[in-house]
Amino acid sequence: MTRRFLLSLLTALIFALPAAAQRKINPVTNPNTVTTGKNLSQRADTLDRTNLREMTDANGRVILVDTVTGREVVDSTAIPKLPPMINPLLYKASVYVDLWDPVARLLGTHHGLFRVGAELNLHNRYIPVVEFGLGKADYTPEDNNFTYRSSLAPFFKLGMNYNFLYNSNPDYMAYAGLRFGFSSFNYTIADVHVDSPYWHESESVTFPRQHSTASYVEIQFGIRVRIVSNFSLGWAVGYHAVMHTTPSRVGKPWYIPGFGVRTSPLSVSVALTYSFDLQRGKKHAKASAFGVGDPTTVPHLHPGEIISDIQQEAAVQTEEDDPDSSSVFTRP
C-alpha cells in the first residue's frame, strides 16, 4: 500500500516539474501605441523608448520621462494639429478684365471684343467664377469666297478654379479651372461665290440673318502673380469643346461669342485682376488657436513656419515653468 502511494506521488512529480519550469510570458505593450513624444533633435519614432515613462507634471501636462537620464520630452499630443486650410472661408473677392481679345483685335484678329469676370475666393483654395463679355466677328477668307458677319452678342460663363497653392504665399496662384459657357447670337453669310463649270459663270449668294444658340465647356490651366498692391496679372491656356448649337439650314456658325472660332480647340487669355481683402481689419489667425502664447495675428504663414513657432513657444513655456528641466526644446 505504501509502495503504491509512493509510486503515484513520484509519477505526479515527474509530470508537474516540467510544467512548473515553463516561463510565464506576459504581452508587452508597444510604447508607440501608448505615448507619442516630440523631439526636435531627432525623429520621434527613432527615440529609444526602453526607459520612457508617461507622467503628468505639476502643471497638468503629459510628459515622457527617461528614468535613466531624467530627460523630459513634451508629449506631441499636447500640440494641436494644424488645420488643413490656414486661410479663412471668405478670403478675397476679385474682379478682372481680359487683355487678350482687345490686343488681338488691334493686331488684326477678326473676332472677339472683351470679357470681364468676378471671383469669390474661399480659403484661397476654391474660387467660384462668373464671366460676362461681348463678341462679334467680321471675317473674309483669303480666297474671298464668302464673308461671315456676327453681330454684337453677349456671352456668359460660370465655373470654378482650384488653387493648388492654397496654403502657400497668397501672392502666387497656380490653378485649374472648369467653365460652362452660353451665348445667343445672330450671323449672316454674304457674298458666297458659286461657280458653274458648265456655264462658265459665277453667281454671288447671300444668306439672310441666321439665329443660333450655343453652349460649350472649357478646361483651363493658369498662373497668377501679384504685381503691385492689389493688382495681379495672370495667364491661362484652355481646351474647349462645343456641347450644342442650334441647327441651321446653312450649316454651323463659324464663330461663337466667348468661344472663338468653332473649329479651334484651344484658347488663351491674359487677365488683369484687382482683389478685395474680405478679412481687412480682422484677426484671421491667432496663436491661441494652436494652444500657445497670447492671441496674435499670424498673416500668411507657411504651415512649416507655424509649426516651428508653436514648438518654440512650447519650449519657452517649458523653461519658464521649470528652469532646471533639461527639455529638448531650446529657446530660439
C-alpha positions in Angstrom: 0.0 0.0 0.0 2.8 2.4 1.0 4.8 1.4 -2.1 1.8 2.1 -4.4 1.3 5.6 -2.8 5.0 6.5 -3.2 4.8 5.4 -6.9 1.8 7.6 -7.5 3.4 10.6 -5.9 6.6 10.1 -7.9 4.6 9.9 -11.1 2.8 13.2 -10.3 6.0 15.0 -9.5 7.6 13.8 -12.9 4.7 15.5 -14.8 4.4 18.6 -12.6 8.1 19.7 -12.7 8.3 20.4 -16.5 5.1 22.5 -16.3 6.4 24.5 -13.4 9.7 25.1 -15.2 7.9 26.8 -18.2 8.5 30.6 -18.1 5.4 32.7 -17.9 5.2 35.2 -20.8 3.2 38.4 -20.5 2.3 40.5 -23.6 4.4 43.7 -23.9 2.6 46.8 -24.9 4.3 48.8 -27.7 5.1 52.2 -26.3 4.5 53.7 -29.7 0.8 52.8 -29.3 0.5 54.4 -25.9 2.6 57.6 -26.0 4.0 59.8 -28.7 6.9 62.1 -28.0 8.2 65.1 -29.9 11.9 65.7 -30.0 13.5 68.5 -32.1 16.9 66.8 -32.2 15.7 63.5 -33.7 12.6 62.0 -35.1 10.0 60.9 -32.5 9.8 57.4 -34.0 13.6 56.9 -33.5 13.6 57.6 -29.8 14.8 54.8 -27.5 11.6 54.1 -25.5 13.0 51.4 -23.4 13.2 53.6 -20.3 10.5 56.1 -21.1 7.6 56.5 -18.8 4.4 58.6 -19.2 3.9 61.1 -16.4 1.9 64.2 -15.6 3.8 67.2 -14.3 2.7 69.9 -11.7 1.1 71.9 -14.5 -1.1 69.0 -15.6 0.9 68.4 -18.8 1.6 64.9 -20.1 5.3 64.3 -20.5 7.6 61.4 -21.2 10.5 61.0 -18.7 13.6 58.9 -19.3 14.0 57.2 -16.0 17.8 56.8 -16.5 18.8 60.3 -17.7 15.8 62.3 -16.3 15.3 64.0 -19.7 11.8 65.3 -20.4 10.0 65.1 -23.7 6.8 67.1 -24.2 4.1 64.8 -25.5 3.3 65.8 -29.1 -0.4 65.2 -28.5 -0.3 68.4 -26.5 0.4 70.3 -29.7 -2.9 70.7 -31.7 -2.9 69.6 -35.3 -2.5 72.2 -37.9 -5.8 72.9 -39.7 -6.0 71.7 -43.3 -6.5 75.3 -44.6 -4.9 78.3 -42.9 -6.9 80.9 -44.7 -10.5 81.9 -43.7 -13.6 80.9 -45.7 -14.4 84.3 -47.1 -10.8 85.2 -48.1 -11.0 87.6 -51.1 -13.2 88.9 -53.8 -11.8 89.8 -57.2 -12.7 91.4 -60.5 -10.7 91.1 -63.7 -10.7 92.1 -67.3 -9.2 90.1 -70.1 -6.5 91.8 -72.1 -6.0 89.2 -74.8 -9.0 89.9 -77.0 -8.6 93.7 -77.3 -4.9 93.3 -78.1 -5.6 90.6 -80.6 -8.2 92.8 -82.3 -5.6 95.6 -82.6 -3.2 93.1 -84.2 -5.7 92.2 -86.8 -7.8 89.4 -85.4 -11.3 89.5 -87.0 -13.3 88.3 -84.0 -13.8 88.8 -80.2 -14.2 92.0 -78.3 -13.9 92.0 -74.4 -14.5 89.9 -71.3 -14.8 90.7 -67.6 -15.3 88.4 -64.6 -15.7 88.2 -60.9 -14.5 85.7 -58.3 -15.1 84.8 -54.7 -12.1 83.2 -53.1 -12.9 80.6 -50.4 -10.0 79.5 -48.2 -7.7 80.6 -51.1 -8.5 77.2 -52.5 -11.9 77.1 -54.1 -12.8 80.0 -56.4 -16.2 80.3 -58.0 -16.1 82.4 -61.1 -18.7 84.2 -63.2 -17.8 85.9 -66.5 -19.6 88.2 -69.0 -18.5 89.5 -72.3 -19.4 90.8 -75.8 -18.2 89.2 -79.0 -18.6 89.9 -82.7 -16.9 88.7 -86.0 -16.3 90.1 -89.5 -14.2 87.7 -91.5 -13.5 87.2 -95.2 -11.0 84.4 -96.1 -8.1 85.0 -98.4 -9.8 83.4 -101.4 -12.8 85.9 -100.8 -15.2 83.0 -101.2 -17.6 84.4 -98.5 -17.9 87.0 -95.7 -19.1 85.9 -92.3 -20.5 88.6 -90.0 -21.7 88.0 -86.5 -23.4 91.0 -84.8 -22.5 92.1 -81.3 -23.8 89.5 -78.8 -23.3 88.7 -75.1 -22.0 85.5 -73.6 -21.9 84.2 -70.1 -19.6 81.7 -68.3 -19.9 80.0 -64.9 -17.3 77.9 -63.3 -14.7 77.2 -60.6 -11.0 77.4 -60.1 -9.0 75.2 -57.8 -5.8 76.8 -56.4 -3.0 74.2 -55.9 -1.0 76.7 -53.8 -3.8 77.4 -51.3 -1.6 77.1 -48.1 1.4 78.9 -49.7 2.2 82.5 -50.4 -1.1 84.2 -51.5 0.8 86.4 -53.9 1.1 83.4 -56.2 -1.6 81.1 -57.7 -1.4 78.0 -59.9 -4.8 76.7 -60.7 -7.0 74.5 -62.8 -10.5 75.7 -63.8 -13.7 74.5 -65.4 -16.1 76.7 -67.3 -19.6 76.3 -68.8 -20.4 78.9 -71.4 -23.6 80.0 -73.2 -24.4 82.5 -76.0 -27.3 83.5 -78.2 -26.3 85.4 -81.3 -27.2 86.2 -84.9 -25.0 85.9 -88.0 -25.1 86.3 -91.8 -23.1 84.7 -94.6 -22.8 87.1 -97.6 -21.1 87.1 -101.0 -20.9 83.4 -101.3 -19.5 82.8 -104.8 -20.8 79.8 -106.6 -19.0 78.9 -109.9 -20.7 76.9 -112.7 -18.1 74.9 -114.6 -20.7 74.0 -117.3 -21.9 77.6 -118.0 -18.6 79.1 -117.0 -20.4 81.6 -114.9 -20.2 82.8 -111.3 -23.0 83.7 -109.0 -23.0 85.5 -105.6 -25.4 84.3 -103.0 -26.2 85.9 -99.6 -27.9 84.0 -96.8 -30.1 86.2 -94.6 -29.7 86.6 -90.9 -29.4 83.3 -89.0 -30.1 82.8 -85.3 -28.2 80.3 -83.1 -27.6 79.4 -79.5 -24.5 77.6 -78.4 -23.2 76.1 -75.2 -19.7 74.9 -74.6 -17.3 73.6 -71.9 -13.8 74.7 -71.2 -10.9 73.4 -69.1 -8.2 75.9 -68.1 -4.8 75.8 -66.5 -3.2 79.1 -65.4 -1.0 81.1 -63.1 -1.4 84.4 -61.4 1.2 86.7 -59.8 0.6 89.8 -57.7 2.5 92.7 -59.4 1.7 95.7 -57.2 -0.7 96.5 -54.4 -3.9 94.6 -55.0 -3.3 94.1 -58.7 -2.3 90.7 -60.2 -1.5 89.5 -63.7 -2.5 86.1 -64.9 -2.0 83.8 -67.9 -4.2 80.8 -68.8 -4.5 78.3 -71.6 -7.6 76.2 -72.1 -9.1 73.4 -74.1 -12.7 73.8 -75.0 -15.4 71.9 -76.9 -18.9 72.8 -78.2 -21.7 71.0 -76.5 -24.6 72.2 -78.5 -25.5 74.6 -81.4 -28.9 75.3 -82.9 -29.3 73.6 -86.3 -29.3 75.9 -89.3 -30.1 75.3 -93.0 -26.8 77.0 -93.9 -24.7 74.9 -91.6 -22.9 75.6 -88.3 -21.7 79.1 -87.3 -18.1 79.8 -87.9 -17.7 82.0 -84.7 -19.3 81.6 -81.3 -19.1 84.6 -78.8 -17.0 83.7 -75.8 -15.7 80.6 -77.5 -14.0 81.8 -80.6 -13.6 80.0 -83.9 -15.7 76.9 -83.7 -13.0 74.6 -85.2 -10.3 75.8 -82.8 -9.9 73.6 -79.7 -7.5 75.9 -77.8 -7.9 79.3 -76.1 -5.5 81.8 -74.5 -6.2 84.6 -72.0 -4.3 87.3 -70.2 -6.2 88.9 -67.4 -5.5 91.9 -65.1 -7.1 91.3 -61.6 -7.9 93.5 -58.7 -8.6 91.8 -55.4 -10.5 93.0 -52.3 -9.4 91.6 -48.9 -12.5 90.4 -47.1 -10.6 90.0 -43.9 -9.2 93.5 -43.7 -9.1 94.7 -40.0 -9.9 91.2 -38.8 -7.6 88.7 -37.0 -7.9 85.7 -39.2 -5.2 83.7 -37.5 -4.5 83.5 -33.8 -1.6 81.8 -32.0 -4.1 80.9 -29.2 -5.9 78.8 -31.7 -2.9 76.5 -31.5 -2.8 76.5 -27.7 0.3 78.6 -27.1 1.1 82.2 -26.4 -1.2 85.2 -26.4 -3.6 85.8 -29.3 -1.8 87.5 -32.1 -2.4 87.8 -35.8 -0.4 85.4 -37.9 -0.8 86.5 -41.6 0.0 84.3 -44.5 2.4 81.9 -42.7 3.6 78.7 -44.3 2.4 75.6 -42.3 6.0 74.7 -41.5 6.6 78.2 -40.1 3.5 77.9 -37.9 4.7 74.5 -36.5 8.1 76.0 -35.8 6.6 78.9 -33.9 4.4 76.5 -31.9 7.4 74.4 -30.9 9.5 77.5 -29.9 6.6 78.9 -27.8 6.2 75.5 -26.1 10.0 75.4 -25.4 9.9 78.9 -23.8 6.8 78.0 -21.7 8.5 74.8 -20.5 11.7 76.6 -19.4 9.6 79.3 -17.6 7.6 76.6 -15.7 10.7 74.6 -14.8 14.1 76.4 -15.4 16.0 73.3 -14.1 14.4 71.0 -16.6 16.5 69.5 -19.4 13.8 69.8 -22.1 14.8 69.0 -25.6 13.2 72.3 -26.7 15.6 75.2 -26.9 14.9 78.9 -26.8 15.2 80.4 -30.4 
